[in-house]
Amino acid sequence: MANLHDIRYLRIGTPKLDDAVEFATSIVGLQLVGREGKSAYFRSDKVGVRGDTRDHTLVYFEGDPKDHSIGFDLRDPDDFDTVAGELEKAGHAVREGTADEALSRRVKRVLFTKDPTGTKIEVVARAFHSGVRYFPARDAGITDFSHIGLRTDNPKRDEAFWTTLMNARVSDWIGDAPLLRINTYHHSIALFPAPGGGVQHINHQVEDVDDIMRAYYFLKEKGVKIVFGPGRHPLSSAIMLYFEGPDGMVYEYSVGVKHVLHSEDATYRPRQFPFTDPYSLCMWGSRPDITEFRKPDPKPAMQAVK
């Protein structure tokens, strides 16, 4: 089993790199830390919140907007070769990246594979940190890049991939969608039923509920499409706001997310929420304009009474 520490970064293709850079900085509020060739690197970690100083958390690169890859940081870099062997033994194709590929990701080693739906996964060892203070492009209140939603064409199968080959644990289910944690955050990964793979949404934590409401009015003023919220998730307890970014990617701000301590892992009992109940996604009653969030559970077939 791969003992993952956290999501290290997300890489997203875009046909309009300059537009994506403008959105990530002036709208989302990330710090642009560099442009190299056809790629732009962004930071979002406030020192002291996670005890982490990731070199970058998001990369936009010129390419297909459906081309997404997620980098996960190994807790122990010495596990790298063992993880590669276990994935290959389980039937998942793996390839170690070249020195140039590792350098472009700001890591010492990178392993390329895919989840069963086909989303690109990168397992990295000895990822670079930054000695420079995080300085956001605007005061959005962002403290860190926290989690992602992924699309899955088979939630049960993909849940097994993350919980048996990776060290993810189920925190809750909503319908067939599992919310999975790999550290103390309620979830780092959420798997939503959908055709094909890829990233479904990107979450950044903010400091205060005031940051959520300031963002709501700021985004409306800038003409950014708000697709869900303000509201509150009953699963993670987080107060949230979702909005649409470049190429239809959905971004989320949230605050107050629940933590599950490692000491609670053995006793924590995941809860099941019905997708058909609109209050399962927002206990305040906000309604999502997000395809995967509107899809209800299939109704069980009715049997004829004899």
C-alpha positions as CSV (number, residue, x, y, z in Angstrom):
1,M,0.0,0.0,0.0
2,A,1.3,3.5,-0.9
3,N,1.5,5.6,2.2
4,L,0.5,9.0,0.7
5,H,1.1,12.1,2.7
6,D,-1.0,14.6,0.7
7,I,-1.9,15.9,-2.7
8,R,1.2,17.7,-3.8
9,Y,0.0,19.4,-7.0
10,L,-2.5,19.4,-9.8
11,R,-1.6,19.9,-13.5
12,I,-4.3,21.1,-15.9
13,G,-4.1,21.7,-19.7
14,T,-5.6,24.8,-21.3
15,P,-5.6,26.2,-24.8
16,K,-5.4,29.7,-23.5
17,L,-2.5,29.9,-21.0
18,D,-2.5,33.7,-20.5
19,D,-6.2,33.7,-19.7
20,A,-5.8,30.8,-17.2
21,V,-2.9,32.7,-15.5
22,E,-5.1,35.8,-15.2
23,F,-7.9,33.9,-13.7
24,A,-5.7,32.0,-11.2
25,T,-4.1,35.2,-10.0
26,S,-6.7,38.0,-10.2
27,I,-9.8,35.9,-9.6
28,V,-8.8,32.8,-7.5
29,G,-6.0,34.7,-5.7
30,L,-3.1,32.3,-6.2
31,Q,0.5,33.4,-6.3
32,L,2.2,33.0,-9.7
33,V,5.7,31.7,-8.8
34,G,7.0,31.2,-12.3
35,R,6.5,30.5,-16.0
36,E,8.7,28.1,-17.8
37,G,8.1,27.4,-21.4
38,K,4.4,26.6,-21.9
39,S,3.7,26.1,-18.2
40,A,2.8,28.4,-15.3
41,Y,3.3,27.5,-11.6
42,F,1.2,28.7,-8.7
43,R,1.3,28.5,-4.9
44,S,-1.5,28.6,-2.3
45,D,0.0,27.5,1.0
46,K,0.1,29.9,3.9
47,V,3.1,29.0,6.2
48,G,2.0,27.7,9.6
49,V,-1.4,26.4,8.6
50,R,-0.3,22.9,7.5
51,G,3.3,23.0,8.6
52,D,4.0,22.7,4.9
53,T,5.6,25.0,2.3
54,R,4.9,23.3,-1.1
55,D,6.9,24.7,-3.9
56,H,3.7,24.9,-6.0
57,T,0.2,23.4,-5.9
58,L,-1.2,24.1,-9.3
59,V,0.2,24.1,-12.9
60,Y,-1.5,25.3,-16.0
61,F,0.1,24.2,-19.2
62,E,-0.7,24.7,-22.9
63,G,-2.6,21.6,-23.9
64,D,-5.9,19.7,-23.9
65,P,-8.2,21.0,-21.2
66,K,-9.2,17.4,-20.5
67,D,-5.6,16.5,-19.7
68,H,-5.4,16.4,-15.9
69,S,-2.8,14.8,-13.6
70,I,-2.6,14.8,-9.8
71,G,0.6,14.5,-7.9
72,F,0.6,12.7,-4.5
73,D,3.5,13.0,-2.1
74,L,4.8,9.8,-0.4
75,R,5.3,10.1,3.3
76,D,8.5,8.0,3.1
77,P,10.5,8.5,-0.1
78,D,12.2,5.1,0.4
79,D,8.8,3.5,-0.4
80,F,9.0,4.6,-4.0
81,D,10.3,1.4,-5.6
82,T,8.0,-0.7,-3.5
83,V,4.9,1.3,-4.5
84,A,5.9,0.9,-8.2
85,G,6.2,-2.8,-7.8
86,E,2.8,-3.2,-5.9
87,L,1.0,-1.1,-8.5
88,E,2.5,-3.2,-11.4
89,K,1.7,-6.4,-9.6
90,A,-1.9,-5.3,-9.2
91,G,-2.2,-4.8,-13.0
92,H,-1.6,-1.0,-13.3
93,A,0.9,0.2,-15.8
94,V,3.7,2.3,-14.2
95,R,6.6,4.3,-15.6
96,E,9.3,6.2,-13.7
97,G,9.7,9.7,-15.0
98,T,12.9,11.0,-16.5
99,A,15.1,13.5,-14.7
100,D,13.6,16.3,-16.8
101,E,10.1,15.2,-16.0
102,A,10.9,15.1,-12.3
103,L,12.5,18.5,-12.4
104,S,9.5,20.0,-14.2
105,R,7.4,18.8,-11.2
106,R,9.9,20.1,-8.6
107,V,10.5,16.6,-7.2
108,K,13.4,14.1,-7.0
109,R,11.4,11.1,-8.4
110,V,8.1,10.7,-10.1
111,L,6.1,7.6,-10.9
112,F,3.3,7.8,-13.6
113,T,0.3,5.6,-13.4
114,K,-3.5,5.9,-13.8
115,D,-6.6,5.1,-11.7
116,P,-9.0,2.5,-13.1
117,T,-11.1,5.2,-14.8
118,G,-8.0,6.5,-16.6
119,T,-7.2,9.7,-14.6
120,K,-3.4,10.3,-14.6
121,I,-1.8,9.8,-11.2
122,E,1.7,10.8,-10.3
123,V,3.3,9.5,-7.1
124,V,6.3,11.6,-6.1
125,A,9.2,11.4,-3.7
126,R,11.2,14.2,-2.1
127,A,9.0,17.1,-3.4
128,F,10.6,20.5,-3.3
129,H,9.7,23.1,-0.6
130,S,10.0,26.8,-0.8
131,G,11.9,29.1,1.5
132,V,10.0,32.1,0.3
133,R,6.9,33.4,2.1
134,Y,3.6,32.8,0.2
135,F,2.3,36.1,-1.2
136,P,-1.1,35.9,-2.9
137,A,-2.1,37.9,-5.9
138,R,-5.1,39.2,-4.0
139,D,-6.4,38.8,-0.5
140,A,-8.8,36.0,-1.0
141,G,-8.0,34.5,2.4
142,I,-6.6,31.3,0.9
143,T,-4.6,29.1,3.3
144,D,-4.0,26.0,1.2
145,F,-4.9,23.7,-1.6
146,S,-7.0,21.1,0.2
147,H,-8.8,18.5,-2.0
148,I,-10.1,17.6,-5.4
149,G,-13.2,15.9,-6.9
150,L,-12.5,13.2,-9.4
151,R,-14.8,11.7,-12.0
152,T,-15.3,7.9,-11.9
153,D,-17.1,5.6,-14.2
154,N,-17.3,3.0,-11.5
155,P,-17.2,4.4,-7.9
156,K,-17.0,1.0,-6.1
157,R,-14.1,-0.2,-8.2
158,D,-12.2,3.1,-7.9
159,E,-12.9,3.3,-4.1
160,A,-11.2,-0.1,-3.9
161,F,-8.2,1.2,-5.8
162,W,-7.7,4.1,-3.4
163,T,-8.4,2.1,-0.2
164,T,-6.4,-1.0,-1.0
165,L,-3.4,0.2,-3.1
166,M,-3.3,3.7,-1.6
167,N,-3.8,4.6,2.1
168,A,-7.2,6.3,1.6
169,R,-10.0,5.8,4.1
170,V,-13.7,6.4,3.5
171,S,-15.1,9.3,5.6
172,D,-18.6,9.3,4.1
173,W,-20.6,8.3,1.1
174,I,-23.2,10.5,-0.8
175,G,-25.1,8.1,-3.0
176,D,-22.4,6.0,-4.6
177,A,-19.7,8.7,-4.3
178,P,-17.1,8.0,-1.6
179,L,-15.3,10.9,0.1
180,L,-11.8,9.7,1.0
181,R,-9.2,11.0,3.4
182,I,-5.4,10.4,3.3
183,N,-4.6,12.7,6.2
184,T,-6.7,14.4,8.8
185,Y,-8.9,16.4,6.4
186,H,-12.4,14.9,6.1
187,H,-11.5,14.2,2.5
188,S,-8.7,14.8,0.0
189,I,-10.4,13.0,-2.8
190,A,-14.1,12.7,-3.7
191,L,-15.2,10.3,-6.4
192,F,-18.3,11.4,-8.4
193,P,-20.0,9.1,-10.9
194,A,-19.6,10.5,-14.4
195,P,-18.6,9.3,-17.9
196,G,-14.8,9.3,-18.2
197,G,-12.2,10.5,-15.8
198,G,-10.4,13.7,-14.8
199,V,-10.7,16.4,-12.2
200,Q,-14.3,17.5,-11.3
201,H,-13.5,20.4,-9.0
202,I,-10.6,22.0,-7.1
203,N,-10.8,23.1,-3.5
204,H,-8.9,25.8,-1.6
205,Q,-9.4,26.4,2.1
206,V,-9.8,30.0,3.3
207,E,-9.4,31.5,6.8
208,D,-12.9,32.7,7.7
209,V,-16.5,32.6,6.7
210,D,-16.1,36.3,5.9
211,D,-13.8,35.2,3.1
212,I,-16.6,33.1,1.6
213,M,-19.0,36.0,1.6
214,R,-16.4,38.5,0.3
215,A,-15.7,36.1,-2.5
216,Y,-19.4,35.7,-3.3
217,Y,-19.8,39.4,-3.9
218,F,-16.4,39.8,-5.6
219,L,-17.1,37.0,-8.1
220,K,-20.5,38.3,-8.9
221,E,-19.1,41.8,-9.5
222,K,-16.4,40.3,-11.8
223,G,-19.1,38.3,-13.8
224,V,-17.8,34.9,-12.7
225,K,-20.4,32.2,-12.8
226,I,-21.3,30.9,-9.3
227,V,-22.4,27.3,-9.6
228,F,-23.1,26.4,-5.9
229,G,-23.5,28.2,-2.6
230,P,-22.9,29.9,-0.4
231,G,-23.8,26.9,1.6
232,R,-22.7,24.3,4.0
233,H,-21.9,20.6,3.4
234,P,-23.3,18.3,6.1
235,L,-20.7,15.7,5.2
236,S,-17.5,17.7,6.0
237,S,-19.2,20.6,7.9
238,A,-17.5,23.1,5.6
239,I,-19.0,26.4,4.5
240,M,-18.5,26.6,0.8
241,L,-18.7,28.5,-2.5
242,Y,-18.2,27.0,-5.9
243,F,-17.5,28.9,-9.1
244,E,-16.6,28.2,-12.7
245,G,-13.1,28.8,-14.0
246,P,-11.3,28.4,-17.4
247,D,-12.4,25.6,-19.7
248,G,-15.3,24.8,-17.4
249,M,-13.2,23.7,-14.4
250,V,-15.0,24.2,-11.1
251,Y,-13.2,25.9,-8.2
252,E,-14.3,25.8,-4.6
253,Y,-13.5,27.9,-1.5
254,S,-14.4,26.4,1.9
255,V,-13.8,26.9,5.6
256,G,-14.4,24.9,8.7
257,V,-13.8,21.4,7.2
258,K,-14.0,18.5,9.6
259,H,-10.8,16.7,10.7
260,V,-10.5,13.0,11.5
261,L,-7.5,12.4,13.7
262,H,-5.3,9.4,13.0
263,S,-6.1,8.1,16.5
264,E,-9.8,8.0,15.4
265,D,-9.2,5.9,12.2
266,A,-10.0,2.6,13.9
267,T,-13.2,3.8,15.5
268,Y,-14.5,6.2,12.9
269,R,-17.7,5.0,11.2
270,P,-18.5,6.5,7.7
271,R,-22.0,7.7,7.1
272,Q,-24.3,7.2,4.1
273,F,-26.1,10.2,2.7
274,P,-28.7,9.9,-0.1
275,F,-28.0,11.7,-3.3
276,T,-31.7,12.1,-3.8
277,D,-32.0,14.4,-0.7
278,P,-31.1,17.9,-1.8
279,Y,-30.0,18.7,1.8
280,S,-27.3,16.0,1.6
281,L,-25.1,18.4,-0.4
282,C,-26.1,21.6,1.3
283,M,-27.8,21.8,4.7
284,W,-28.8,25.4,4.0
285,G,-30.7,24.5,0.9
286,S,-28.4,25.9,-1.8
287,R,-28.9,24.1,-5.1
288,P,-25.9,23.2,-7.3
289,D,-25.5,24.0,-11.0
290,I,-22.9,21.2,-11.4
291,T,-23.6,18.2,-13.5
292,E,-22.2,15.6,-11.1
293,F,-23.9,17.1,-8.1
294,R,-27.3,17.0,-9.8
295,K,-27.2,13.3,-10.7
296,P,-29.4,11.3,-8.4
297,D,-29.1,7.7,-7.4
298,P,-30.8,5.4,-9.9
299,K,-34.1,4.3,-8.4
300,P,-34.4,0.6,-7.6
301,A,-36.6,-1.4,-10.0
302,M,-40.1,-2.0,-8.6
303,Q,-41.2,-5.6,-8.5
304,A,-44.8,-6.5,-9.4
305,V,-46.9,-7.6,-6.6
306,K,-48.5,-11.0,-7.2
